[in-house]
Amino acid sequence: MKRFLSRLPDKLIVPLFVVLGILAGLGGYTLYMSRAHTYLSDDPAACVNCHVMAPYYQSWSRSSHAVWTNCNDCHSPNNNVISKYTFKAADGLYHAAIYTFGAEPQVIRPRAGSYSVIMDNCVRCHTQLNTEFVKTGTISYSDVEHGQGKACWDCHRQVPHTNISNLASAPNAITPLPASPVPDWLKEAMK
């Protein structure tokens, strides 16, 4: 760092630190306001930080899966911590870009890479049911893509989310409100 700074003209050093300070401040503010830390948890309430997820949260919360699962149990890899958080980070950055630019579709569907994750998680949780009870066996999403079977949701369309036709399909969705990002000390000062 010292070498880098010694090569810069003296009059550029202060503006460089000002620009870096502004970028760090804006980055920290963005992380704080977006509640980025909540996405490190498995709390389903983190998913409704974005209002477009309200119908999906409500349909899940009223399903049989709500008692046993959270969003990450189905929508993130569960084979190890590294793949889980790598997938969540990539998916989260994609979602952040889509919502920031107002490009969210009226009906949210998983991206191509998410289908195999979701199907793997269906199979992971329901292996005993498929192999011992109904004896259908288990297949992977790549089998489905090659026409060698059906995806779980081909038959179980309403599980765990009901048919959500657009963002207005649950106008009165009851979801937890995100906590206010305004610190308590600032709220008190504003009184």
N, C-alpha and C positions, 0 to 999 in steps of 0.2 A: 504494500500500500504506500509505504514511504517513497519507494522508487517511482510509482505512478504519479504521486503528488509532486515530486521534485521535477518531473518533466513538464508539468503544466505551468503556463504563465501565472504569475502571482495574482493577476486580476481575475482569473477564472476559478480559483480555489473557493472563494466565498460563494459565488453563484452556484457552483457545483454542489456544495453542501446545502444550500438553500433548496435547490431543485430536488436533491435526494431526500431532504427532510420533508418537503411537500409530498413527494411520492410515498414515503413511508407513512406519513400522517393520513393521506387519502386511503392507502391500503389498509391501515389499521382501522380507520373509520368504516370502510366497506365491510371488513370482516366483522366488526362489532354490530353494525346495523343489520347485516344479513343473518346474524345469529349463527355464524359459521360453526361455533363450538357445539351447537345443539346437534349438528349432523354427525358428530363423533359418537353419539349415543344410539341406542336402539329405541328411543322413545318415539312412538308414532306421532306425537304432537309436533315433532320437528318437521314432519312432512307437510303440515298445513301452515308452515311459515309462508308458503305461497298459496294465495286464495284459490287458485285453480285446482288445488288438490282436495278442496272441501268435499265434493261429492264422493270422491274415492275414499276419503277417510270415513265419511258417514256410512257408506255402504259396507266397508270393512268392519266398522265398530258394531254394526248390527248383525254381522254374520257369525256363524259358528266358529270361524277361524279367530275371531277377536279374543276369545278366551285363551287360546293356545299359542298364538303367534303375534309377531309385530311385523312391520313393513319389511324389515331387513331379513326376516326369516324366509320370505318368498322372493324378494327382489334383489338380494345380494348373494354372492357366493358364500357358502358356509363351510368350505373345506379347510380354510386357514385364515388367520387374521390379515396377512399381507394381501391375499387376493381379494378379501372382503373390502378393505379400505382403498385398495387401488381401484377396484370397480366403482365404489362409492364416489371416489374423487373424480374419476373420469365422467361418470354419469352426472354428478353434481355440477361440474363445470359446464357440461352440455346444457343442463337444465337452466343454469344461471344465465348462460348466453341467450337461450331461447326466450326466457322470461324478460330479461333486460331489454331486448329489442322488440318485445311485444309480438313475437312470432309463434306463441303457443297455439296449437290447434284447438278447435272446439271439442274434439274427442281425443283424449290423450291415450296413446297406445304405447306399449313397450317398443324400444328400438330393437333392431335386428339382433344385436348381441345379448339383449335381455331375455329373449325367448328361451334360449337354452339354459340360462341361469334359473329362470322360473320353473321350467320343466324338471331340471335336476333337483330342485327343492321339493317339488311335488312328489317325485319319486323317493327322495330321501325320507320324507315324513311318512309316506304311505306304502313303503316297500312291503311290509308284512301284509297289509290289506290286499295288495296286488298279487303277491306270490302265494300266500297261504289260504286266503279266504275266497276271493273271486277268481283266482288263478288266471289272471290275464297276463301276468308277467310284467316286466318293466322294460321300457324302451327309452332311448334318448331322443333329444330333439333333432339330432342329425338323422336318426332313423325316420322321423316324421318328414324331414326335408327331402328324403329320398323315396318317399311314398310307401314306407314300410310300417305304417301305423298312423295313429292319430295323436295329436297333442292332447293333454289332459283337458284343456279348456274347450276342445271341440265338442265334448259331451257335457262338461261341467261349466257351462257359460256363465252361470249366475254365482259361481263360487270363486273367491269370497266377495267379489264385487258384483253388484247387480248390473244390468245393462244400462250403462250411462251413455246416453245418446249425444249429449253436449254439456257444456259447462253450466247451462241453466237448468239441467235436469234435476237438480236438488237445490232450488233457490233458498230454502230454509234449512240448509244443512247445519246441524249442530256440531260444531267443532270447537276444540279448545282455542282460545285466542292466544296468540303469542304474547309474552310478557312485554311490557313497554320497555323500549331501549333507553328511556330517559332515567338516569340514576336517581335514587331517592333524594340525595342531597340537593340535586338540581330542582326537583319537584318542590322541595321545602323552600328553596330560595326564591322560587317563582310565586309563592303565595303572598 
